[in-house]
Amino acid sequence: MTGRGDSGLARTALRRTTAILRRPTTIIAELAAIALAGALAASLPQSPDAEAIRAFGERWPTLGRAAAALGLHDVMMSRWFLGLVGAALCSLLTVQWDQWRRVRRLFGEPIEAAALARAPFRREAAAASCKKIPERPVVASTGRVAVLGSPLFHLGIVVVLVAGVWRLLFFSDAFTRVIEGETLAPTPEAWQVQRGGAAARPFAIATPVTLEKVRAERYPSGVLRQLEATLALGAGGGPRRVAINAPLDVGGERVYLTTSWGVAALLEHRAAGGTEIRAALLDLEGAGTRAWGTLQLPDGREARLKARIGPEGRPDRLEVRLARGRTLLAVADLGPGAEVAIGPGEALAVAGLPYWVQLRGSRDPTRPLFFAGVAVSIAGAFLMFGVVRVDSAVFVEGERVVVALRPQRFAPLYAERFDALCKEWIG
């Protein structure tokens, strides 16, 4: 008895849960919550951009602490967001079950003349005065395919949500900063930051990638207009262009150019122990005429660097200020190839002033499924709003001929069709 009672309670709970999931208000609330989560992810800095998260916390301390406590800096990877998407998916699946059952019932349902008793277009005339009298009811229906609109629209949303859950599990992203002339090895270790879903494998490109050149265009005000880079794939590979909002596809992987870029100061540190090449990545200021950064030397000294952008749009000079704490030890203005002595038998030389950019690599196996879901939703929306089912019937009722026409919506648009039907039968 206990087992049967538990089974009955479980079925009752399942029915109640299903009824709640079927409610339009439930689905709207779930989709609104997903939209709100997306807005939060777009408004707040997201992992793995640690610098942006730090700057946000410094500018808005209280909001920064609250966002960190609630996990709002990694919205799309959070468990609560995955649960929200799963709940919305379950709701849509229950609605889909009802919708496709309705389609099966209505699509092949015959039209009964009696069902048109309250049609918005209806005219009667004495049979003796009519041009033709139907021997049996003449019924017709056009646009029945419109009944597929809502199920297809929601099916597309289901596919998009499935793609979203799949992506959360299997996507992989990676970020790295690359200097002009540097080559990325075809290994995950070549990328400085890796992130991905629970079932994802680390991101890597199957072929070496060399950053050949960075080119920037600016408006007269100095604001950046366009940033693009030329990449070479593999040994002897031809140049490939990548720009902001113009990614590069390499097999199943995609490479993006981010807005982070600047000047790389390549310095030769010459000392008694030998020569060492050190790279300092300098950040450009807003106008793009100078770049700033620092380089730490082994004994605690700090080289404070300022690069100037020449008239050709490339960095051509580097100001080096050597300091220990607050004590300034040396100042020099150097071009590529020049050097400055910073101690007995010790010097710093400028080996080059190339640009650096940050690349983002992405592997998303759900992209085709996502676009398929969007296409299905668009097709469903077209059927919902672009196709109208119209039922018509001509039949004899007593001694009178009845002509009826019933559009599902936009009834005034079908007045001419009704008039033509009346002229054909009534005259």
C-alpha positions as a Markdown table, in Angstrom:
| # | Residue | x | y | z |
|---|---|---|---|---|
| 1 | Met | 0.0 | 0.0 | 0.0 |
| 2 | Thr | 2.8 | 2.3 | 0.8 |
| 3 | Gly | 4.4 | 1.8 | -2.6 |
| 4 | Arg | 1.1 | 2.6 | -4.4 |
| 5 | Gly | 0.6 | 5.6 | -2.3 |
| 6 | Asp | 4.1 | 7.0 | -3.0 |
| 7 | Ser | 3.6 | 6.3 | -6.7 |
| 8 | Gly | 0.3 | 8.2 | -6.6 |
| 9 | Leu | 1.8 | 11.2 | -4.8 |
| 10 | Ala | 4.7 | 11.2 | -7.3 |
| 11 | Arg | 2.3 | 11.3 | -10.3 |
| 12 | Thr | 0.3 | 14.0 | -8.7 |
| 13 | Ala | 3.4 | 16.1 | -8.0 |
| 14 | Leu | 4.5 | 15.5 | -11.6 |
| 15 | Arg | 1.1 | 16.6 | -13.0 |
| 16 | Arg | 1.2 | 19.8 | -10.9 |
| 17 | Thr | 4.8 | 20.5 | -11.9 |
| 18 | Thr | 3.9 | 20.0 | -15.5 |
| 19 | Ala | 0.9 | 22.3 | -15.2 |
| 20 | Ile | 3.1 | 25.0 | -13.7 |
| 21 | Leu | 5.7 | 24.6 | -16.5 |
| 22 | Arg | 2.9 | 24.9 | -19.1 |
| 23 | Arg | 1.8 | 28.3 | -17.9 |
| 24 | Pro | 2.6 | 31.1 | -20.3 |
| 25 | Thr | 3.5 | 33.3 | -17.3 |
| 26 | Thr | 6.1 | 30.7 | -16.2 |
| 27 | Ile | 7.8 | 30.6 | -19.6 |
| 28 | Ile | 7.7 | 34.4 | -19.9 |
| 29 | Ala | 9.3 | 34.8 | -16.4 |
| 30 | Glu | 12.0 | 32.2 | -17.3 |
| 31 | Leu | 12.9 | 33.9 | -20.6 |
| 32 | Ala | 12.9 | 37.3 | -18.9 |
| 33 | Ala | 15.3 | 36.0 | -16.3 |
| 34 | Ile | 17.6 | 34.6 | -19.0 |
| 35 | Ala | 17.4 | 38.0 | -20.8 |
| 36 | Leu | 18.2 | 39.8 | -17.5 |
| 37 | Ala | 21.2 | 37.4 | -16.9 |
| 38 | Gly | 22.4 | 38.3 | -20.5 |
| 39 | Ala | 22.1 | 42.0 | -19.7 |
| 40 | Leu | 24.2 | 41.6 | -16.6 |
| 41 | Ala | 26.8 | 39.7 | -18.5 |
| 42 | Ala | 26.9 | 42.4 | -21.1 |
| 43 | Ser | 27.0 | 45.2 | -18.5 |
| 44 | Leu | 29.5 | 43.8 | -16.0 |
| 45 | Pro | 33.1 | 42.8 | -16.8 |
| 46 | Gln | 33.3 | 39.0 | -17.2 |
| 47 | Ser | 36.0 | 36.4 | -16.5 |
| 48 | Pro | 38.8 | 36.0 | -17.5 |
| 49 | Asp | 39.4 | 39.8 | -18.0 |
| 50 | Ala | 40.8 | 40.2 | -14.5 |
| 51 | Glu | 42.1 | 43.7 | -15.2 |
| 52 | Ala | 38.6 | 44.9 | -16.2 |
| 53 | Ile | 37.1 | 43.3 | -13.1 |
| 54 | Arg | 39.7 | 44.9 | -10.8 |
| 55 | Ala | 39.1 | 48.3 | -12.4 |
| 56 | Phe | 35.4 | 47.9 | -12.0 |
| 57 | Gly | 35.8 | 47.1 | -8.3 |
| 58 | Glu | 38.0 | 50.1 | -7.7 |
| 59 | Arg | 35.5 | 52.4 | -9.4 |
| 60 | Trp | 32.4 | 51.0 | -7.8 |
| 61 | Pro | 33.6 | 49.3 | -4.5 |
| 62 | Thr | 30.2 | 48.4 | -3.1 |
| 63 | Leu | 28.8 | 47.2 | -6.4 |
| 64 | Gly | 32.0 | 45.4 | -7.1 |
| 65 | Arg | 31.9 | 43.4 | -3.8 |
| 66 | Ala | 28.2 | 42.5 | -4.4 |
| 67 | Ala | 28.9 | 41.4 | -8.0 |
| 68 | Ala | 31.8 | 39.2 | -6.8 |
| 69 | Ala | 29.7 | 37.7 | -3.9 |
| 70 | Leu | 26.9 | 36.8 | -6.3 |
| 71 | Gly | 29.2 | 35.5 | -9.0 |
| 72 | Leu | 28.1 | 38.1 | -11.5 |
| 73 | His | 31.5 | 38.3 | -13.1 |
| 74 | Asp | 31.1 | 34.8 | -14.6 |
| 75 | Val | 27.3 | 34.7 | -15.4 |
| 76 | Met | 27.3 | 32.4 | -18.3 |
| 77 | Met | 29.4 | 29.7 | -16.5 |
| 78 | Ser | 27.5 | 29.9 | -13.2 |
| 79 | Arg | 25.4 | 26.9 | -12.0 |
| 80 | Trp | 22.3 | 29.1 | -11.4 |
| 81 | Phe | 22.3 | 30.3 | -15.0 |
| 82 | Leu | 22.6 | 26.7 | -16.2 |
| 83 | Gly | 19.7 | 25.7 | -13.9 |
| 84 | Leu | 17.7 | 28.7 | -15.3 |
| 85 | Val | 18.3 | 27.6 | -18.8 |
| 86 | Gly | 17.4 | 24.0 | -17.9 |
| 87 | Ala | 14.1 | 25.1 | -16.3 |
| 88 | Ala | 13.2 | 27.2 | -19.3 |
| 89 | Leu | 14.0 | 24.2 | -21.6 |
| 90 | Cys | 11.7 | 21.9 | -19.6 |
| 91 | Ser | 8.9 | 24.5 | -19.8 |
| 92 | Leu | 9.2 | 24.8 | -23.5 |
| 93 | Leu | 9.3 | 21.0 | -24.0 |
| 94 | Thr | 6.0 | 20.6 | -22.1 |
| 95 | Val | 4.5 | 23.4 | -24.2 |
| 96 | Gln | 5.9 | 21.7 | -27.4 |
| 97 | Trp | 4.2 | 18.5 | -26.5 |
| 98 | Asp | 0.8 | 20.2 | -26.3 |
| 99 | Gln | 1.4 | 22.3 | -29.4 |
| 100 | Trp | 2.3 | 19.3 | -31.7 |
| 101 | Arg | -0.6 | 17.3 | -30.4 |
| 102 | Arg | -2.8 | 20.3 | -31.4 |
| 103 | Val | -1.2 | 20.4 | -34.8 |
| 104 | Arg | -1.9 | 16.7 | -35.3 |
| 105 | Arg | -5.5 | 17.3 | -34.3 |
| 106 | Leu | -6.2 | 20.4 | -36.4 |
| 107 | Phe | -4.2 | 19.8 | -39.5 |
| 108 | Gly | -6.3 | 17.0 | -40.9 |
| 109 | Glu | -9.5 | 18.0 | -39.2 |
| 110 | Pro | -12.4 | 18.3 | -41.8 |
| 111 | Ile | -14.3 | 21.6 | -42.1 |
| 112 | Glu | -17.9 | 21.3 | -41.1 |
| 113 | Ala | -20.3 | 23.8 | -42.6 |
| 114 | Ala | -22.0 | 24.2 | -39.2 |
| 115 | Ala | -18.8 | 25.4 | -37.7 |
| 116 | Leu | -19.0 | 28.6 | -39.9 |
| 117 | Ala | -22.3 | 29.7 | -38.3 |
| 118 | Arg | -20.5 | 32.7 | -36.7 |
| 119 | Ala | -18.1 | 33.5 | -39.6 |
| 120 | Pro | -17.5 | 37.2 | -39.9 |
| 121 | Phe | -18.5 | 37.0 | -43.6 |
| 122 | Arg | -21.8 | 35.3 | -44.2 |
| 123 | Arg | -24.5 | 35.9 | -46.8 |
| 124 | Glu | -27.7 | 34.1 | -47.5 |
| 125 | Ala | -29.9 | 34.1 | -50.6 |
| 126 | Ala | -33.0 | 32.3 | -51.8 |
| 127 | Ala | -32.0 | 29.2 | -53.8 |
| 128 | Ala | -34.3 | 30.1 | -56.6 |
| 129 | Ser | -32.4 | 33.4 | -57.3 |
| 130 | Cys | -28.9 | 31.9 | -57.1 |
| 131 | Lys | -26.6 | 31.3 | -60.1 |
| 132 | Lys | -25.6 | 27.9 | -58.8 |
| 133 | Ile | -26.9 | 25.5 | -56.1 |
| 134 | Pro | -24.3 | 23.1 | -54.5 |
| 135 | Glu | -25.4 | 19.5 | -54.5 |
| 136 | Arg | -23.4 | 19.0 | -51.3 |
| 137 | Pro | -21.5 | 21.5 | -49.1 |
| 138 | Val | -18.5 | 23.0 | -50.9 |
| 139 | Val | -15.8 | 23.6 | -48.3 |
| 140 | Ala | -12.3 | 24.9 | -48.7 |
| 141 | Ser | -9.4 | 25.9 | -46.5 |
| 142 | Thr | -6.2 | 27.8 | -47.4 |
| 143 | Gly | -3.2 | 28.6 | -45.2 |
| 144 | Arg | -3.6 | 25.6 | -42.9 |
| 145 | Val | 0.2 | 25.6 | -42.7 |
| 146 | Ala | -0.2 | 28.6 | -40.4 |
| 147 | Val | -1.0 | 26.2 | -37.5 |
| 148 | Leu | 2.7 | 25.2 | -37.6 |
| 149 | Gly | 3.8 | 28.7 | -36.8 |
| 150 | Ser | 3.7 | 28.7 | -33.0 |
| 151 | Pro | 5.1 | 25.1 | -32.7 |
| 152 | Leu | 8.0 | 25.9 | -35.1 |
| 153 | Phe | 8.7 | 29.2 | -33.3 |
| 154 | His | 9.0 | 27.5 | -29.9 |
| 155 | Leu | 10.9 | 24.6 | -31.4 |
| 156 | Gly | 13.5 | 27.1 | -32.6 |
| 157 | Ile | 13.8 | 28.5 | -29.1 |
| 158 | Val | 14.2 | 25.0 | -27.8 |
| 159 | Val | 17.0 | 24.3 | -30.2 |
| 160 | Val | 18.7 | 27.6 | -29.3 |
| 161 | Leu | 18.4 | 26.7 | -25.6 |
| 162 | Val | 19.8 | 23.2 | -26.2 |
| 163 | Ala | 22.7 | 24.8 | -28.1 |
| 164 | Gly | 23.2 | 27.1 | -25.2 |
| 165 | Val | 23.4 | 24.3 | -22.7 |
| 166 | Trp | 25.7 | 22.3 | -25.0 |
| 167 | Arg | 27.9 | 25.3 | -25.4 |
| 168 | Leu | 28.2 | 25.8 | -21.6 |
| 169 | Leu | 29.5 | 22.3 | -21.4 |
| 170 | Phe | 31.8 | 22.0 | -24.4 |
| 171 | Phe | 32.9 | 25.5 | -25.5 |
| 172 | Ser | 36.5 | 26.6 | -25.0 |
| 173 | Asp | 38.1 | 30.1 | -25.1 |
| 174 | Ala | 41.7 | 31.2 | -24.8 |
| 175 | Phe | 43.4 | 34.6 | -24.7 |
| 176 | Thr | 47.0 | 35.5 | -25.3 |
| 177 | Arg | 49.1 | 38.6 | -26.2 |
| 178 | Val | 51.2 | 38.4 | -29.3 |
| 179 | Ile | 54.0 | 40.6 | -30.4 |
| 180 | Glu | 54.7 | 41.4 | -34.1 |
| 181 | Gly | 56.9 | 38.7 | -35.5 |
| 182 | Glu | 56.0 | 36.2 | -32.7 |
| 183 | Thr | 54.7 | 32.7 | -33.6 |
| 184 | Leu | 52.1 | 30.8 | -31.6 |
| 185 | Ala | 52.8 | 27.1 | -31.3 |
| 186 | Pro | 49.9 | 24.7 | -32.1 |
| 187 | Thr | 49.6 | 23.7 | -28.4 |
| 188 | Pro | 47.3 | 24.9 | -25.6 |
| 189 | Glu | 50.3 | 26.2 | -23.7 |
| 190 | Ala | 50.8 | 28.9 | -26.3 |
| 191 | Trp | 47.7 | 30.6 | -24.9 |
| 192 | Gln | 48.1 | 32.5 | -21.6 |
| 193 | Val | 44.5 | 32.1 | -20.4 |
| 194 | Gln | 42.2 | 29.1 | -20.9 |
| 195 | Arg | 38.6 | 28.8 | -20.0 |
| 196 | Gly | 35.8 | 26.5 | -21.1 |
| 197 | Gly | 32.9 | 24.2 | -20.1 |
| 198 | Ala | 33.1 | 21.2 | -17.8 |
| 199 | Ala | 33.5 | 18.8 | -20.7 |
| 200 | Ala | 35.7 | 21.0 | -23.0 |
| 201 | Arg | 39.2 | 20.3 | -24.1 |
| 202 | Pro | 41.8 | 23.1 | -24.0 |
| 203 | Phe | 41.9 | 25.4 | -26.9 |
| 204 | Ala | 44.6 | 25.2 | -29.5 |
| 205 | Ile | 45.0 | 25.8 | -33.3 |
| 206 | Ala | 46.3 | 22.9 | -35.3 |
| 207 | Thr | 48.8 | 25.0 | -37.2 |
| 208 | Pro | 51.4 | 27.6 | -36.0 |
| 209 | Val | 50.2 | 31.2 | -36.2 |
| 210 | Thr | 52.6 | 34.1 | -36.8 |
| 211 | Leu | 51.6 | 37.8 | -36.2 |
| 212 | Glu | 53.2 | 39.6 | -39.1 |
| 213 | Lys | 51.8 | 43.1 | -38.8 |
| 214 | Val | 49.4 | 45.3 | -36.9 |
| 215 | Arg | 47.7 | 48.2 | -38.6 |
| 216 | Ala | 45.6 | 50.9 | -36.9 |
| 217 | Glu | 43.5 | 53.7 | -38.4 |
| 218 | Arg | 42.4 | 56.7 | -36.4 |
| 219 | Tyr | 40.0 | 59.5 | -36.8 |
| 220 | Pro | 41.5 | 63.1 | -36.9 |
| 221 | Ser | 40.5 | 63.4 | -33.2 |
| 222 | Gly | 42.9 | 60.5 | -32.4 |
| 223 | Val | 40.1 | 58.0 | -31.6 |
| 224 | Leu | 40.7 | 54.5 | -32.9 |
| 225 | Arg | 38.7 | 53.8 | -36.1 |
| 226 | Gln | 39.9 | 50.4 | -37.1 |
| 227 | Leu | 42.4 | 47.8 | -35.8 |
| 228 | Glu | 43.5 | 44.9 | -37.9 |
| 229 | Ala | 46.3 | 42.4 | -38.0 |
| 230 | Thr | 47.9 | 40.2 | -40.6 |
| 231 | Leu | 48.4 | 36.5 | -39.6 |
| 232 | Ala | 50.4 | 33.8 | -41.4 |
| 233 | Leu | 49.2 | 30.2 | -40.8 |
| 234 | Gly | 51.8 | 27.4 | -40.9 |
| 235 | Ala | 55.2 | 27.5 | -42.6 |
| 236 | Gly | 55.0 | 29.7 | -45.6 |
| 237 | Gly | 51.3 | 30.3 | -45.2 |
| 238 | Gly | 49.8 | 33.2 | -47.0 |
| 239 | Pro | 48.7 | 36.4 | -45.2 |
| 240 | Arg | 45.3 | 36.2 | -43.5 |
| 241 | Arg | 43.5 | 39.3 | -42.2 |
| 242 | Val | 41.8 | 39.5 | -38.8 |
| 243 | Ala | 40.1 | 42.6 | -37.4 |
| 244 | Ile | 37.7 | 43.7 | -34.7 |
| 245 | Asn | 34.3 | 42.3 | -35.6 |
| 246 | Ala | 36.0 | 40.3 | -38.5 |
| 247 | Pro | 37.3 | 37.1 | -37.0 |
| 248 | Leu | 39.4 | 34.4 | -38.8 |
| 249 | Asp | 38.2 | 30.8 | -39.1 |
| 250 | Val | 40.9 | 28.2 | -38.9 |
| 251 | Gly | 39.3 | 24.8 | -39.4 |
| 252 | Gly | 36.9 | 24.4 | -36.5 |
| 253 | Glu | 38.5 | 27.2 | -34.5 |
| 254 | Arg | 37.9 | 30.9 | -34.7 |
| 255 | Val | 40.4 | 33.7 | -33.9 |
| 256 | Tyr | 39.2 | 37.1 | -32.8 |
| 257 | Leu | 41.2 | 40.4 | -32.5 |
| 258 | Thr | 40.3 | 42.1 | -29.2 |
| 259 | Thr | 40.5 | 45.9 | -28.5 |
| 260 | Ser | 43.6 | 45.4 | -26.2 |
| 261 | Trp | 46.8 | 46.4 | -28.0 |
| 262 | Gly | 49.8 | 48.6 | -27.5 |
| 263 | Val | 53.6 | 48.9 | -28.0 |
| 264 | Ala | 56.1 | 46.2 | -27.0 |
| 265 | Ala | 59.4 | 47.5 | -25.9 |
| 266 | Leu | 62.0 | 44.9 | -26.7 |
| 267 | Leu | 65.1 | 45.7 | -24.5 |
| 268 | Glu | 68.5 | 44.0 | -24.4 |
| 269 | His | 69.7 | 43.9 | -20.8 |
| 270 | Arg | 73.5 | 43.5 | -21.1 |
| 271 | Ala | 75.5 | 42.7 | -18.0 |
| 272 | Ala | 78.6 | 40.7 | -17.0 |
| 273 | Gly | 76.5 | 37.5 | -16.8 |
| 274 | Gly | 75.4 | 37.8 | -20.5 |
| 275 | Thr | 72.7 | 39.4 | -22.6 |
| 276 | Glu | 69.0 | 38.9 | -22.0 |
| 277 | Ile | 66.1 | 40.1 | -24.1 |
| 278 | Arg | 63.2 | 41.5 | -22.0 |
| 279 | Ala | 59.8 | 42.5 | -23.4 |
| 280 | Ala | 57.7 | 45.2 | -21.7 |
| 281 | Leu | 54.1 | 45.5 | -23.0 |
| 282 | Leu | 53.1 | 49.2 | -23.0 |
| 283 | Asp | 49.5 | 50.3 | -23.0 |
| 284 | Leu | 48.5 | 53.1 | -25.4 |
| 285 | Glu | 46.9 | 56.2 | -24.0 |
| 286 | Gly | 43.5 | 57.4 | -25.4 |
| 287 | Ala | 44.9 | 59.6 | -28.2 |
| 288 | Gly | 47.3 | 56.9 | -29.4 |
| 289 | Thr | 50.3 | 59.2 | -29.5 |
| 290 | Arg | 52.2 | 57.6 | -26.6 |
| 291 | Ala | 52.4 | 54.3 | -24.7 |
| 292 | Trp | 53.3 | 53.7 | -21.1 |
| 293 | Gly | 54.7 | 50.8 | -19.1 |
| 294 | Thr | 57.4 | 49.5 | -16.8 |
| 295 | Leu | 60.1 | 46.9 | -16.7 |
| 296 | Gln | 61.4 | 45.3 | -13.5 |
| 297 | Leu | 65.1 | 44.6 | -13.4 |
| 298 | Pro | 66.5 | 41.7 | -11.2 |
| 299 | Asp | 68.0 | 43.9 | -8.5 |
| 300 | Gly | 64.8 | 45.8 | -7.7 |
| 301 | Arg | 65.4 | 48.7 | -10.1 |
| 302 | Glu | 62.5 | 49.7 | -12.4 |
| 303 | Ala | 62.7 | 51.0 | -15.9 |
| 304 | Arg | 59.8 | 53.4 | -16.5 |
| 305 | Leu | 59.1 | 53.5 | -20.3 |
| 306 | Lys | 57.3 | 55.9 | -22.5 |
| 307 | Ala | 57.1 | 55.2 | -26.3 |
| 308 | Arg | 56.2 | 57.9 | -28.8 |
| 309 | Ile | 54.2 | 57.1 | -32.0 |
| 310 | Gly | 55.9 | 58.8 | -35.0 |
| 311 | Pro | 54.3 | 60.4 | -38.0 |
| 312 | Glu | 54.2 | 57.1 | -39.9 |
| 313 | Gly | 51.9 | 55.6 | -37.2 |
| 314 | Arg | 54.7 | 53.4 | -35.7 |
| 315 | Pro | 56.6 | 53.9 | -32.4 |
| 316 | Asp | 60.0 | 55.4 | -33.2 |
| 317 | Arg | 61.4 | 56.6 | -29.8 |
| 318 | Leu | 61.5 | 55.2 | -26.3 |
| 319 | Glu | 62.1 | 57.3 | -23.2 |
| 320 | Val | 63.7 | 55.2 | -20.4 |
| 321 | Arg | 63.7 | 56.5 | -16.8 |
| 322 | Leu | 65.6 | 54.2 | -14.5 |
| 323 | Ala | 64.6 | 54.4 | -10.8 |
| 324 | Arg | 65.0 | 52.6 | -7.5 |
| 325 | Gly | 62.0 | 53.4 | -5.4 |
| 326 | Arg | 61.6 | 57.2 | -5.6 |
| 327 | Thr | 65.2 | 57.8 | -6.6 |
| 328 | Leu | 65.7 | 58.6 | -10.3 |
| 329 | Leu | 69.0 | 57.0 | -11.5 |
| 330 | Ala | 69.1 | 57.8 | -15.2 |
| 331 | Val | 67.1 | 59.2 | -18.1 |
| 332 | Ala | 67.6 | 58.5 | -21.8 |
| 333 | Asp | 65.7 | 59.0 | -25.1 |
| 334 | Leu | 66.5 | 56.1 | -27.4 |
| 335 | Gly | 65.6 | 55.0 | -30.9 |
| 336 | Pro | 65.8 | 51.4 | -32.1 |
| 337 | Gly | 69.4 | 50.1 | -31.8 |
| 338 | Ala | 70.5 | 52.8 | -29.3 |
| 339 | Glu | 71.6 | 52.0 | -25.8 |
| 340 | Val | 72.2 | 53.6 | -22.4 |
| 341 | Ala | 74.6 | 52.6 | -19.7 |
| 342 | Ile | 72.8 | 51.9 | -16.4 |
| 343 | Gly | 75.8 | 50.7 | -14.4 |
| 344 | Pro | 79.4 | 49.5 | -14.6 |
| 345 | Gly | 79.5 | 47.0 | -17.5 |
| 346 | Glu | 75.7 | 47.1 | -17.7 |
| 347 | Ala | 73.5 | 48.7 | -20.4 |
| 348 | Leu | 70.0 | 48.7 | -21.8 |
| 349 | Ala | 69.5 | 48.7 | -25.6 |
| 350 | Val | 66.3 | 49.1 | -27.6 |
| 351 | Ala | 66.1 | 46.0 | -29.8 |
| 352 | Gly | 62.7 | 47.0 | -31.3 |
| 353 | Leu | 59.4 | 48.7 | -30.8 |
| 354 | Pro | 56.8 | 46.5 | -32.4 |
| 355 | Tyr | 53.1 | 46.5 | -31.7 |
| 356 | Trp | 51.4 | 43.8 | -29.6 |
| 357 | Val | 47.7 | 42.7 | -29.7 |
| 358 | Gln | 45.6 | 40.4 | -27.7 |
| 359 | Leu | 44.0 | 37.5 | -29.6 |
| 360 | Arg | 41.1 | 35.5 | -28.5 |
| 361 | Gly | 40.6 | 31.9 | -29.7 |
| 362 | Ser | 37.2 | 30.2 | -29.6 |
| 363 | Arg | 35.9 | 26.8 | -30.3 |
| 364 | Asp | 32.1 | 26.6 | -30.3 |
| 365 | Pro | 30.7 | 23.3 | -31.7 |
| 366 | Thr | 27.2 | 24.5 | -31.2 |
| 367 | Arg | 27.3 | 27.3 | -33.8 |
| 368 | Pro | 25.5 | 25.4 | -36.6 |
| 369 | Leu | 22.8 | 24.2 | -34.1 |
| 370 | Phe | 22.3 | 27.7 | -32.8 |
| 371 | Phe | 21.8 | 29.2 | -36.3 |
| 372 | Ala | 19.5 | 26.3 | -37.2 |
| 373 | Gly | 17.4 | 27.2 | -34.2 |
| 374 | Val | 17.3 | 30.8 | -35.2 |
| 375 | Ala | 16.2 | 29.8 | -38.7 |
| 376 | Val | 13.4 | 27.6 | -37.4 |
| 377 | Ser | 12.2 | 30.4 | -35.1 |
| 378 | Ile | 12.1 | 32.8 | -38.0 |
| 379 | Ala | 10.2 | 30.3 | -40.2 |
| 380 | Gly | 7.7 | 29.9 | -37.4 |
| 381 | Ala | 7.3 | 33.6 | -36.9 |
| 382 | Phe | 6.7 | 34.0 | -40.6 |
| 383 | Leu | 4.0 | 31.3 | -40.5 |
| 384 | Met | 2.4 | 32.9 | -37.4 |
| 385 | Phe | 2.2 | 36.4 | -38.8 |
| 386 | Gly | 2.6 | 36.1 | -42.6 |
| 387 | Val | 0.1 | 33.3 | -43.3 |
| 388 | Val | -3.6 | 33.4 | -42.4 |
| 389 | Arg | -5.8 | 30.4 | -42.4 |
| 390 | Val | -9.1 | 31.1 | -44.3 |
| 391 | Asp | -12.0 | 28.6 | -44.2 |
| 392 | Ser | -14.9 | 28.9 | -46.6 |
| 393 | Ala | -18.1 | 27.0 | -47.2 |
| 394 | Val | -21.1 | 27.1 | -49.6 |
| 395 | Phe | -24.1 | 25.0 | -48.6 |
| 396 | Val | -27.8 | 24.8 | -48.7 |
| 397 | Glu | -29.8 | 25.5 | -45.5 |
| 398 | Gly | -33.5 | 24.9 | -46.0 |
| 399 | Glu | -34.5 | 26.9 | -49.1 |
| 400 | Arg | -31.5 | 29.2 | -49.0 |
| 401 | Val | -27.9 | 29.1 | -50.2 |
| 402 | Val | -25.4 | 30.2 | -47.6 |
| 403 | Val | -21.9 | 31.5 | -48.4 |
| 404 | Ala | -19.6 | 31.9 | -45.4 |
| 405 | Leu | -15.9 | 32.8 | -45.1 |
| 406 | Arg | -13.9 | 32.8 | -41.9 |
| 407 | Pro | -10.3 | 34.2 | -41.7 |
| 408 | Gln | -8.4 | 33.5 | -38.6 |
| 409 | Arg | -7.4 | 37.2 | -38.4 |
| 410 | Phe | -7.2 | 40.4 | -40.5 |
| 411 | Ala | -10.9 | 39.8 | -41.5 |
| 412 | Pro | -11.3 | 43.2 | -43.4 |
| 413 | Leu | -8.5 | 42.2 | -45.8 |
| 414 | Tyr | -10.7 | 39.3 | -47.1 |
| 415 | Ala | -13.8 | 41.3 | -48.1 |
| 416 | Glu | -12.9 | 41.1 | -51.8 |
| 417 | Arg | -12.4 | 37.3 | -51.7 |
| 418 | Phe | -15.8 | 37.0 | -50.0 |
| 419 | Asp | -17.5 | 39.2 | -52.6 |
| 420 | Ala | -15.9 | 37.1 | -55.4 |
| 421 | Leu | -17.2 | 33.9 | -53.8 |
| 422 | Cys | -20.7 | 35.4 | -53.5 |
| 423 | Lys | -20.7 | 36.5 | -57.1 |
| 424 | Glu | -19.7 | 32.9 | -58.2 |
| 425 | Trp | -22.7 | 31.3 | -56.4 |
| 426 | Ile | -25.3 | 33.9 | -55.6 |
| 427 | Gly | -24.7 | 36.4 | -58.3 |
